[in-house]
Each structure stands twice: as structure tokens, then as C-alpha cells.
Amino acid sequence: MKTTRILERVKTASIRVGYGRGLRRIRYLVLGREINNGLLFKLVLYAVFISASYIYLNPIFRMMVKMVMNSKDLLDPMVTWIPSSIFWGHIDTAWQLLKYEQSTLISLGVSVAVAVFHCLSCGLAGYALARLDVPFKKLITVLLIIAFVIPPQVIILPTIIAYNELNMINHPISLVLPSLFGFGTKGALFVIIFRQFFMTQPKELEEAAKIDGANAFRFYVKVMFPLAKPAILVVFLFSFVWTWNDTYLPRMFLTAAENVPLAVEMTKLGGSVTEFITKYNLPLYMADPIRMAASFLTILPPLLIYLFAQRYFTESVERTGLVE
């Protein structure tokens, strides 16, 4: 009898141990050994990601669907996401109203030139503030922050007067010239980005370069600037997209110019669409798909650039110290 009772107790204890282990495994699976490893945390995280993605992507998907609908689908309330046929007429009309080829080339030329000059001028200024014994360095850093918070509307009038005296009004070079000197809100931000990156580099590199007889400028060109690829990529993409979407400065400096960037053509689209509909006696509901096609054509180049460069852009943001 005693042996039987002992065996029953051992059996009961083993069942309890196995039951406890099973509960522990389930708890580790759901909650994880750490909070960021559990299934529950991952489900919540993915729910947040999917919700945020839906908020941003839903308008783009709706725009893409509506711009290829024909007149029958536009009037049919049952057609929401899948049109009965693909109609390219709205895109063709938007292409003509935007003068797409010409305005896109202007936007590309101005945006690339501004981005390149920002990388060169702001990189040099950021290196000087980070690694050189510049007089009044702290004061210059404070002034940079002040320049970053000052809106461009404050200095637009003296800038227009200066451009008018230099006969640069209504010429695209007026949009490029400030970036050559790192001028304005964008320049201040990019100098801070480069400064933050160069401050994280080891001082041993500079000491080794001094032993080899390299001066500060040569050390910057040969060593520091090639190492600043993450910061260069971040500044280039920020500057490119910022300039591409800018409508304020082009409307101030290119008031009488015939050839303007794509973003400015987009601001004129409302009147152009109204004239087009009136000229060809089209129904008013045809205006919305034309506007959506024009919006899609406007955001298409930066969207393609980001799709190809998103991985490198994310890595670069982490390495520049912006997330610290």
C-alpha cells in the first residue's frame, strides 16, 4: 500500500510539473521572456504599423484608382476600388496641363543642383564647427539654431530686392544660389546634421592625418567627407524633396517666368482644369480625376526615389545620430 501511495504521489507531482512547464511555455510564447519578444507585443506593434500605413497609403490608392476610371465608373456608386476598365485619358490630360516633361526637367535640375550644393557647403561648415577651433563657435551654433526657426517670409523681401539688383529674378538660378552658401532654414538644418555626424568620428583619424602632414582641408576632402556618406544621403534626400515640393520661393522669384517647376504648375492646375472643362463642355465631375492624376504625376519622382533608397536612407538616419 505504501509503495502504491508513493507512486501515486510521484505521478501526481510529475503531472503538476508538466502542467507548470506547459503554462510557462504558453506564457513565454504570449508574453515572451522579455516584453519585446512576446507574441502579444508583436501583434500590437504590427497593428500600429498596419494602421499607420493605411492612413498614409489609403489616399494614394484611392487617387490611383480614381484617376483611371472612365465616366461610367465615376457615376457608378458600386465602383469603389476596381474599375471596369482602365482609362488613361485623365493622365494624358493632366500631363498636358502640367507641361509635364518641361516642368519635370526644371524641377529635377533645380532640386538636384540644390541638393548637391547643400551637401558641399553645409558639409564643410558642419566639419568646421565640429572639428576645428573656429572663433565664436558657440555663438555661431546659436545663430544656426536661430536661423533654423526664422521663417523664410521674414527675409523674402530683401532677398527679392537683392536678386532684382543682380538681374536674377525670373531665372531658376535664384532658387539654386542660396544653397551654394548654405543659406536659410534648410542650410541651418543641414549644417547641424553634418556637425552632429562629424562629432561622432574618432579623433585618432585627425591625429594620424596631422602626423602625415595633412592640413584641415585636405583631411576633410580625403578622409572625413568620404566617411560622411550617411549624412550626405540624408541631406541630399531631404534637400531634394524639400526643393521639389517648394512652391513659396518659386512663386516669389519666378513671378513672370514662362518655365516654372512642377510644383508651381500644380498650384495653377485649378484654373487650368476649369478652362479645359469649359472649353470641351465636359461634366464637372471630370475635374476630380484630372486633379488626382496631376497629383500622382507630381509625387511620382520622389516616390520612386524613396522606394529605391529607403533602406539606405533608414540606415543613414540611424548613423548620423538624428535618432539619439
PAKOLKE-195071 format. One record per residue (C-alpha): chain; residue number from 1; x, y, z. Coordinates in nm, 2 decimals. Last residue first. Layout:
N
dotor, bagu, u, v, w
A, NUM, X, Y, Z
...
REM end
This chain:
324
dotor, bagu, u, v, w
A, 324, 1.97, 5.97, -3.05
A, 323, 1.77, 5.93, -3.36
A, 322, 1.95, 6.20, -3.56
A, 321, 2.29, 6.05, -3.48
A, 320, 2.40, 6.03, -3.84
A, 319, 2.42, 5.65, -3.83
A, 318, 2.05, 5.59, -3.77
A, 317, 1.94, 5.84, -4.04
A, 316, 2.18, 5.67, -4.28
A, 315, 2.04, 5.32, -4.22
A, 314, 1.69, 5.45, -4.29
A, 313, 1.80, 5.63, -4.61
A, 312, 1.99, 5.33, -4.73
A, 311, 1.69, 5.11, -4.70
A, 310, 1.45, 5.37, -4.84
A, 309, 1.66, 5.44, -5.14
A, 308, 1.48, 5.26, -5.42
A, 307, 1.13, 5.33, -5.29
A, 306, 1.23, 5.68, -5.19
A, 305, 1.35, 5.77, -5.54
A, 304, 1.03, 5.63, -5.69
A, 303, 0.81, 5.84, -5.46
A, 302, 1.02, 6.15, -5.52
A, 301, 0.95, 6.10, -5.90
A, 300, 0.58, 6.01, -5.87
A, 299, 0.46, 6.29, -5.64
A, 298, 0.37, 6.53, -5.92
A, 297, 0.23, 6.26, -6.16
A, 296, 0.00, 6.14, -5.88
A, 295, -0.12, 6.50, -5.81
A, 294, -0.19, 6.55, -6.18
A, 293, -0.39, 6.23, -6.20
A, 292, -0.58, 6.33, -5.89
A, 291, -0.66, 6.67, -6.04
A, 290, -0.78, 6.50, -6.36
A, 289, -0.99, 6.25, -6.16
A, 288, -1.15, 6.54, -5.98
A, 287, -1.23, 6.76, -6.28
A, 286, -1.44, 6.50, -6.46
A, 285, -1.73, 6.55, -6.21
A, 284, -1.79, 6.89, -6.37
A, 283, -1.92, 6.75, -6.69
A, 282, -1.72, 6.83, -7.01
A, 281, -1.80, 7.12, -7.25
A, 280, -1.46, 7.10, -7.42
A, 279, -1.36, 7.45, -7.35
A, 278, -1.53, 7.47, -7.01
A, 277, -1.37, 7.15, -6.89
A, 276, -1.02, 7.27, -7.00
A, 275, -1.07, 7.62, -6.85
A, 274, -1.17, 7.47, -6.52
A, 273, -0.87, 7.23, -6.53
A, 272, -0.63, 7.51, -6.60
A, 271, -0.77, 7.73, -6.32
A, 270, -0.73, 7.45, -6.06
A, 269, -0.39, 7.34, -6.20
A, 268, -0.20, 7.66, -6.13
A, 267, -0.07, 7.53, -5.80
A, 266, 0.05, 7.22, -5.98
A, 265, 0.24, 7.42, -6.23
A, 264, 0.43, 7.57, -5.93
A, 263, 0.51, 7.22, -5.80
A, 262, 0.64, 7.12, -6.15
A, 261, 0.89, 7.39, -6.17
A, 260, 0.84, 7.70, -6.38
A, 259, 0.90, 7.79, -6.75
A, 258, 0.72, 8.10, -6.85
A, 257, 0.88, 8.32, -6.59
A, 256, 0.69, 8.63, -6.47
A, 255, 0.67, 8.56, -6.10
A, 254, 0.97, 8.33, -6.08
A, 253, 1.13, 8.46, -5.76
A, 252, 0.83, 8.48, -5.53
A, 251, 0.63, 8.19, -5.68
A, 250, 0.95, 7.98, -5.69
A, 249, 1.02, 8.06, -5.32
A, 248, 0.67, 7.96, -5.20
A, 247, 0.61, 7.64, -5.41
A, 246, 0.85, 7.40, -5.25
A, 245, 0.77, 7.03, -5.31
A, 244, 1.08, 6.95, -5.52
A, 243, 1.30, 7.17, -5.30
A, 242, 1.21, 6.99, -4.98
A, 241, 1.23, 6.65, -5.16
A, 240, 1.58, 6.72, -5.29
A, 239, 1.71, 6.88, -4.97
A, 238, 1.59, 6.60, -4.75
A, 237, 1.72, 6.34, -4.99
A, 236, 2.06, 6.50, -5.03
A, 235, 2.09, 6.58, -4.65
A, 234, 2.02, 6.21, -4.56
A, 233, 2.25, 6.07, -4.83
A, 232, 2.53, 6.31, -4.73
A, 231, 2.49, 6.22, -4.36
A, 230, 2.52, 5.85, -4.44
A, 229, 2.81, 5.91, -4.68
A, 228, 3.01, 6.11, -4.43
A, 227, 3.32, 5.89, -4.44
A, 226, 3.41, 6.02, -4.78
A, 225, 3.38, 6.37, -4.64
A, 224, 3.60, 6.30, -4.34
A, 223, 3.90, 6.13, -4.50
A, 222, 4.03, 6.29, -4.83
A, 221, 3.84, 6.61, -4.85
A, 220, 3.83, 6.68, -4.48
A, 219, 4.19, 6.58, -4.42
A, 218, 4.29, 6.80, -4.71
A, 217, 4.11, 7.10, -4.57
A, 216, 4.25, 7.05, -4.22
A, 215, 4.61, 7.01, -4.33
A, 214, 4.78, 6.68, -4.40
A, 213, 5.14, 6.63, -4.27
A, 212, 5.12, 6.26, -4.21
A, 211, 5.13, 6.32, -3.83
A, 210, 4.83, 6.56, -3.88
A, 209, 4.64, 6.28, -4.06
A, 208, 4.70, 6.04, -3.78
A, 207, 4.58, 6.29, -3.53
A, 206, 4.26, 6.35, -3.73
A, 205, 4.18, 5.98, -3.76
A, 204, 4.26, 5.94, -3.38
A, 203, 3.98, 6.19, -3.30
A, 202, 3.71, 5.93, -3.36
A, 201, 3.40, 6.04, -3.56
A, 200, 3.09, 6.12, -3.36
A, 199, 3.14, 6.50, -3.38
A, 198, 3.14, 6.47, -3.76
A, 197, 2.78, 6.33, -3.76
A, 196, 2.63, 6.60, -3.54
A, 195, 2.81, 6.88, -3.74
A, 194, 2.67, 6.73, -4.06
A, 193, 2.31, 6.73, -3.93
A, 192, 2.35, 7.08, -3.78
A, 191, 2.48, 7.22, -4.11
A, 190, 2.18, 7.05, -4.28
A, 189, 1.93, 7.23, -4.05
A, 188, 2.10, 7.57, -4.10
A, 187, 2.10, 7.53, -4.48
A, 186, 1.73, 7.43, -4.49
A, 185, 1.63, 7.74, -4.29
A, 184, 1.83, 7.99, -4.50
A, 183, 2.16, 8.00, -4.66
A, 182, 2.41, 7.71, -4.70
A, 181, 2.62, 7.93, -4.93
A, 180, 2.56, 7.74, -5.26
A, 179, 2.22, 7.65, -5.13
A, 178, 2.11, 8.02, -5.16
A, 177, 2.21, 8.03, -5.53
A, 176, 1.99, 7.75, -5.65
A, 175, 1.64, 7.91, -5.65
A, 174, 1.77, 8.23, -5.80
A, 173, 1.94, 8.02, -6.06
A, 172, 1.60, 7.93, -6.20
A, 171, 1.56, 8.28, -6.36
A, 170, 1.26, 8.50, -6.31
A, 169, 1.46, 8.75, -6.09
A, 168, 1.84, 8.72, -6.14
A, 167, 1.91, 9.07, -6.26
A, 166, 2.16, 9.13, -5.97
A, 165, 1.96, 9.43, -5.85
A, 164, 1.64, 9.23, -5.87
A, 163, 1.80, 8.94, -5.68
A, 162, 1.90, 9.18, -5.40
A, 161, 1.55, 9.33, -5.38
A, 160, 1.39, 8.98, -5.38
A, 159, 1.62, 8.87, -5.10
A, 158, 1.53, 9.19, -4.90
A, 157, 1.16, 9.10, -4.93
A, 156, 1.20, 8.72, -4.86
A, 155, 1.38, 8.77, -4.53
A, 154, 1.08, 8.73, -4.28
A, 153, 0.88, 8.51, -4.51
A, 152, 1.16, 8.25, -4.49
A, 151, 1.05, 8.16, -4.13
A, 150, 1.32, 8.20, -3.86
A, 149, 1.35, 7.88, -3.66
A, 148, 1.65, 7.74, -3.84
A, 147, 1.83, 8.08, -3.85
A, 146, 1.80, 8.09, -3.46
A, 145, 1.95, 7.74, -3.44
A, 144, 2.24, 7.85, -3.67
A, 143, 2.29, 8.17, -3.46
A, 142, 2.33, 7.95, -3.15
A, 141, 2.59, 7.74, -3.33
A, 140, 2.77, 8.05, -3.45
A, 139, 2.78, 8.18, -3.09
A, 138, 2.92, 7.85, -2.97
A, 137, 3.20, 7.86, -3.23
A, 136, 3.30, 8.22, -3.16
A, 135, 3.64, 8.16, -3.32
A, 134, 3.67, 7.83, -3.50
A, 133, 3.89, 7.57, -3.34
A, 132, 3.81, 7.30, -3.59
A, 131, 3.64, 6.96, -3.55
A, 130, 3.26, 7.01, -3.52
A, 129, 3.20, 7.36, -3.63
A, 128, 3.44, 7.33, -3.93
A, 127, 3.30, 6.99, -4.03
A, 126, 2.95, 7.13, -4.03
A, 125, 3.05, 7.42, -4.24
A, 124, 3.22, 7.20, -4.50
A, 123, 2.92, 6.96, -4.51
A, 122, 2.68, 7.25, -4.54
A, 121, 2.86, 7.39, -4.85
A, 120, 2.91, 7.06, -5.03
A, 119, 2.60, 6.87, -4.94
A, 118, 2.38, 7.18, -4.98
A, 117, 2.54, 7.24, -5.32
A, 116, 2.44, 6.88, -5.43
A, 115, 2.09, 6.91, -5.30
A, 114, 2.03, 7.25, -5.47
A, 113, 2.16, 7.12, -5.80
A, 112, 1.95, 6.81, -5.78
A, 111, 1.63, 7.00, -5.70
A, 110, 1.69, 7.27, -5.96
A, 109, 1.76, 7.02, -6.24
A, 108, 1.48, 6.78, -6.14
A, 107, 1.23, 7.06, -6.11
A, 106, 1.32, 7.21, -6.45
A, 105, 1.31, 6.87, -6.61
A, 104, 0.97, 6.80, -6.45
A, 103, 0.83, 7.13, -6.58
A, 102, 0.93, 7.06, -6.93
A, 101, 0.81, 6.70, -6.95
A, 100, 0.49, 6.77, -6.75
A, 99, 0.35, 7.07, -6.92
A, 98, 0.11, 7.04, -6.62
A, 97, -0.20, 7.08, -6.84
A, 96, -0.06, 6.83, -7.10
A, 95, 0.03, 6.56, -6.85
A, 94, -0.30, 6.61, -6.66
A, 93, -0.49, 6.55, -6.98
A, 92, -0.29, 6.23, -7.06
A, 91, -0.35, 6.11, -6.70
A, 90, -0.72, 6.17, -6.73
A, 89, -0.74, 5.99, -7.06
A, 88, -0.57, 5.67, -6.94
A, 87, -0.89, 5.47, -6.88
A, 86, -0.85, 5.12, -6.73
A, 85, -1.17, 4.92, -6.74
A, 84, -1.45, 4.81, -6.50
A, 83, -1.28, 4.99, -6.22
A, 82, -1.18, 4.80, -5.90
A, 81, -1.17, 5.01, -5.58
A, 80, -1.51, 5.19, -5.54
A, 79, -1.74, 5.10, -5.83
A, 78, -2.09, 5.05, -5.67
A, 77, -2.16, 5.43, -5.67
A, 76, -2.15, 5.43, -6.06
A, 75, -2.10, 5.78, -6.19
A, 74, -1.72, 5.77, -6.19
A, 73, -1.73, 5.42, -6.34
A, 72, -1.93, 5.54, -6.64
A, 71, -1.71, 5.84, -6.69
A, 70, -1.39, 5.63, -6.71
A, 69, -1.18, 5.54, -6.40
A, 68, -0.80, 5.56, -6.42
A, 67, -0.76, 5.87, -6.20
A, 66, -1.00, 5.72, -5.94
A, 65, -0.79, 5.41, -5.87
A, 64, -0.46, 5.59, -5.83
A, 63, -0.61, 5.86, -5.61
A, 62, -0.78, 5.59, -5.39
A, 61, -0.45, 5.41, -5.36
A, 60, -0.27, 5.73, -5.26
A, 59, -0.54, 5.83, -5.01
A, 58, -0.53, 5.48, -4.85
A, 57, -0.15, 5.47, -4.83
A, 56, -0.09, 5.72, -4.54
A, 55, -0.37, 5.62, -4.30
A, 54, -0.33, 5.25, -4.41
A, 53, 0.03, 5.25, -4.32
A, 52, -0.04, 5.39, -3.98
A, 51, -0.30, 5.13, -3.91
A, 50, -0.07, 4.85, -4.04
A, 49, 0.22, 4.97, -3.83
A, 48, 0.00, 5.00, -3.51
A, 47, -0.14, 4.65, -3.56
A, 46, 0.20, 4.52, -3.63
A, 45, 0.32, 4.65, -3.29
A, 44, 0.01, 4.52, -3.11
A, 43, 0.06, 4.17, -3.26
A, 42, 0.44, 4.18, -3.18
A, 41, 0.37, 4.27, -2.82
A, 40, 0.12, 3.99, -2.78
A, 39, 0.36, 3.74, -2.94
A, 38, 0.63, 3.82, -2.69
A, 37, 0.99, 3.92, -2.77
A, 36, 0.96, 4.29, -2.68
A, 35, 0.84, 4.23, -2.33
A, 34, 1.12, 4.00, -2.24
A, 33, 1.09, 3.62, -2.17
A, 32, 0.79, 3.65, -2.40
A, 31, 0.43, 3.75, -2.33
A, 30, 0.24, 3.50, -2.55
A, 29, 0.51, 3.24, -2.61
A, 28, 0.67, 3.28, -2.27
A, 27, 0.33, 3.24, -2.10
A, 26, 0.25, 2.94, -2.31
A, 25, 0.58, 2.78, -2.22
A, 24, 0.53, 2.85, -1.85
A, 23, 0.18, 2.71, -1.86
A, 22, 0.32, 2.39, -2.02
A, 21, 0.60, 2.37, -1.76
A, 20, 0.35, 2.40, -1.48
A, 19, 0.14, 2.12, -1.63
A, 18, 0.45, 1.90, -1.66
A, 17, 0.54, 1.97, -1.30
A, 16, 0.19, 1.91, -1.18
A, 15, 0.18, 1.58, -1.38
A, 14, 0.52, 1.48, -1.23
A, 13, 0.39, 1.56, -0.88
A, 12, 0.07, 1.35, -0.94
A, 11, 0.28, 1.06, -1.06
A, 10, 0.52, 1.08, -0.77
A, 9, 0.22, 1.09, -0.53
A, 8, 0.07, 0.79, -0.70
A, 7, 0.39, 0.60, -0.68
A, 6, 0.43, 0.68, -0.31
A, 5, 0.07, 0.57, -0.25
A, 4, 0.13, 0.24, -0.43
A, 3, 0.45, 0.18, -0.23
A, 2, 0.27, 0.24, 0.09
A, 1, 0.00, 0.00, 0.00
REM end
